[in-house]
Amino acid sequence: MTTAPAPAPGHASVLDAERADLLAELAAARTLLINTTRGVSDAQAGERPTVSALCLGGLIKHVASCEETWARFILEGPSALDVALPDGVTWDEFMTGTAREYPAWAIRRHNDFQMLPGDTLAGAIARYRQAAARTDEIVATIPDLSAAQPLPAAPWNEPGARHSVRRVLIHIIAETTQHAGHADLLRETIDGQTTT
């Protein structure tokens, strides 16, 4: 058995600093998103005040689901990103909305953007906080941010593409900040309040 060489002096502290910076940026984005729901009722969390289908509670649910899925991807690889289609359905049919049947993962994704009967804003936020804690735990303890997993075959993934832990974390940050912006616009449309 061979042992890995000791990291160069200062190398571990650079990696720790990078990890801390990425987690701090993600924490800031999460706070912005959650703050858009301060003082909002469950009914308001499900409102769609713009021409889009987005609602505040649905954005929280969606970002929680994204974190859960990508955290599993870091540990499990492509099987965490289930993109299988039902037998006889092609990607062209799926992408153009003409499929005779849709996969469970696509239906779940659609439902994540909505406040369904029985959903509460408090429940969505609790799920999000749990997903966030799990992501933070994985990122804080995984030995190498450069460790990569292959992406599954899907039209939106380049063939043979791989994502490192670092790239997954950057994706989660981007996803969260994008939806925090959406949420801020929705909140301002609902009652004039903003978080910025």
PyMOL commands that set and color helices and strands:
alter all, ss='L'
color gray80, all
select helices_A, chain A and resi 11-35+42-45+56-80+91-96+104-112+121-141+165-191
alter helices_A, ss='H'
color red, helices_A
select strands_A, chain A and resi 148-150+162-164
alter strands_A, ss='S'
color yellow, strands_A
deselect
rebuild
show_as cartoon
